[in-house]
């Protein structure tokens, strides 16, 4: 799938929103901006919907044409895409503990096995905790090809859709149980993979519709503006629900948020509505988003330490310094590690095709 300006815009919004949310580690931006930043965790849910849609389409579209499921190629591409930048940042966290945004950190083996989101002791080990979302996506990469295989073997789209719905309902039940029994919000509701699959499943269903029901997808695209408005209204309701962490928001808020973002992704995936918006810099931010996500806390902490002897530099006065540091470090990771390995991946793919 070629790059779409609307999806790039959503990805750029997601990474900026997440980084604004994490500004709490340096004291926040102050009123009234903290009200916007405070919901920035939702940017991760937008990433989940985007990943579910893009990865789902990458696997399902060839299957819809009768092509075989190429699992080896899929995992090879994912490894080149994910591991080099991730392992580089993990090495920095391990080798230079003073550079961490928090002193405590989970054991390295949990990061290497992508189980940190299932085992984290957040109260004591907050450093590099944002890797939890990467763990969720890695688990998705392992499970989703099984759904694709079922689609090929059984030829039943209803089975795949039923499994997706079952996964979402299962997450609602688990979150509801954890809420009613006073479980820790982060460790029992927010971080675990089995409670955060709403967005990924919503993206997969979009990919399934586009791949196997092109006429229905075209009809949805013809109503892109309506879907965009409906998506924004749905997200607004979800934001209203998440004013607290009670039973209703933790059970219904996440699927509602996934629905809202799925509607926006649908509107952005065509050539109408959000799909026409070519915002300057959005494509670059979207391409940089993974490196920025991995490294931005390191940059924030470095600037905070540098400015600590200068109390007059705070709030919006210091904001440009933080932005510059985040973009600089993210750029180093993107251009120095991420892109070279992506080029290597493409060269290996070309050589394999020639062979």
C-alpha positions, -999 to +999 in steps of 0.1 A: +000+000+000+014+034-010+017+061+016-016+080+021-015+116+033-045+111+055-030+082+073+003+101+076-016+129+092-033+106+118+001+090+126+017+124+131-012+135+153-008+103+173+029+107+180+026+144+189-003+136+213+016+108+230+047+129+235+025+158+249+010+132+273+045+121+285+054+157+293+041+150+328+076+134+335+090+169+332+062+187+350+038+191+322+029+221+300+007+239+325-029+250+322-048+250+300-026+227+278-025+199+304-061+193+296-052+183+261-020+165+270-038+146+297-057+125+271-026+120+250-024+083+260-052+079+234-026+085+207-015+049+214-050+036+207-049+055+174-016+038+166-032+004+174-060+011+149-035+022+122-014-009+128-044-033+127-055-017+095-021-015+077-008-049+089-042-065+083-043-052+047-007-063+041-017-099+049-053-100+038-052-083+004-028-110-011-050-137+004-081-122-012-063-126-046-056-163-039-019-158-031-003-180-004+003-168+031+040-159+033+046-159+070+084-160+067+084-129+046+060-112+070+081-119+101+113-110+083+099-076+074+086-070+109+120-079+124+138-054+102+112-028+110+110-032+147+141-047+162+171-025+153+158+008+167+142-010+197+174-028+206+194+003+202+172+023+226+171-007+250+209-008+250+210+029+259+187+023+288+208-006+301+243+008+296+235+044+307+211+042+337+217+079+345+200+088+312+167+071+321+136+092+329+132+071+361+157+051+381+139+017+382+135-005+352+121-040+346+147-068+339+161-068+304+148-102+295+113-090+298+120-064+271+137-089+249+108-113+252+082-086+249+066-095+281+072-064+301+036-052+297+024-084+314+049-084+343+056-048+350+059-034+385+051+002+375+053+016+410+090+008+411+101+004+375+089+032+352+119+036+329+111+027+293+076+016+304+062+030+271+076-002+255+044-018+267+026-008+235+053-024+214+048-056+233+010-055+225+018-051+188+044-079+188+018-102+204-006-091+177+020-100+150+021-135+164-016-140+167-031-123+137-014-145+110-034-174+127-066-155+120-054-150+084-047-187+081-082-195+093-096-173+067-076-192+040-083-227+053-119-222+063-129-196+038-151-180+064-150-143+069-177-146+095-154-168+116-126-142+115-151-114+124-166-135+151-131-141+166-123-104+165-156-096+183-149-123+208-115-109+216-130-074+221-158-088+244-132-108+263-112-077+270-143-059+282-151-087+306-115-088+320-114-050+324-147-050+341-137-077+365-104-059+373-123-027+380-149-042+402-122-060+423-100-029+427-071-042+407-043-018+398-054+002+367-021+002+349-010-033+355-044-050+352-063-029+328-041-005+308-010-025+300-019-062+294-023-073+258-055-092+264-072-060+276-059-037+248-068-054+215-098-032+207-080-009+184-060-036+166-092-056+160-110-026+147-082-020+122-082-056+111-119-055+104-114-024+082-087-043+063-110-073+059-137-051+045-114-034+020-098-067+010-129-089+007-157-064+003-144-038-021-179-026-030-188-020+006-154-003+012-161+020-018-195+028-003-179+037+030-154+059+011-182+078-006-194+088+029-159+097+041-169+131+054-198+117+074-176+090+088-150+116+099-175+136+117-190+105+133-155+095+144-148+128+160-181+127+179-174+091+190-140+101+203-155+130+221-179+107+239-150+084+248-130+114+262-160+124+283-163+089+296-126+088+305-129+117+330-124+089+356-113+053+356-146+038+368-163+007+357-182+022+327-152+039+310-128+010+314-154-015+300-169+006+273-145+034+267-118+015+250-140-001+223-158+032+218-124+049+213-114+022+189-146+027+169-140+065+167-105+061+155-116+033+130-140+058+115-113+084+112-089+058+096-116+049+071-120+085+062-083+090+059-076+059+038-091+071+006-089+102-016-117+121+000-122+139+033-091+134+055-074+115+027-069+148+008-052+166+036-015+170+027-003+189+058+033+200+055+056+180+077+030+154+085+046+128+063+080+134+078+066+131+114+048+099+104+080+084+090+098+094+122+070+083+146+085+050+156+120+064+164+104+094+182+082+071+203+111+050+214+135+079+222+115+109+233+116+102+271+154+101+269+154+135+252+130+150+277+150+138+306+183+151+291+169+185+287+153+185+321+187+178+337+204+205+315+178+231+325+176+222+362+202+248+372+182+274+353+148+277+370+139+307+348+137+283+319+104+265+324+070+260+308+066+274+273+100+292+275+117+258+277+093+241+252+113+248+220+144+233+237+125+201+245+111+200+209+146+204+194+161+177+216+133+153+209+135+158+171+173+156+172+175+124+191+146+109+172+163+119+139+195+103+150+177+070+156+156+072+125+183+082+100+212+064+118+195+030+126+159+027+114+162+038+078+195+019+070+179-014+082+148-007+062+170-002+031+188-034+040+154-052+043+144-040+008+178-050-007+174-085+008+139-087-005+150-077-040+178-103-039+154-130-028+131-122-057+160-124-082+171-158-067 
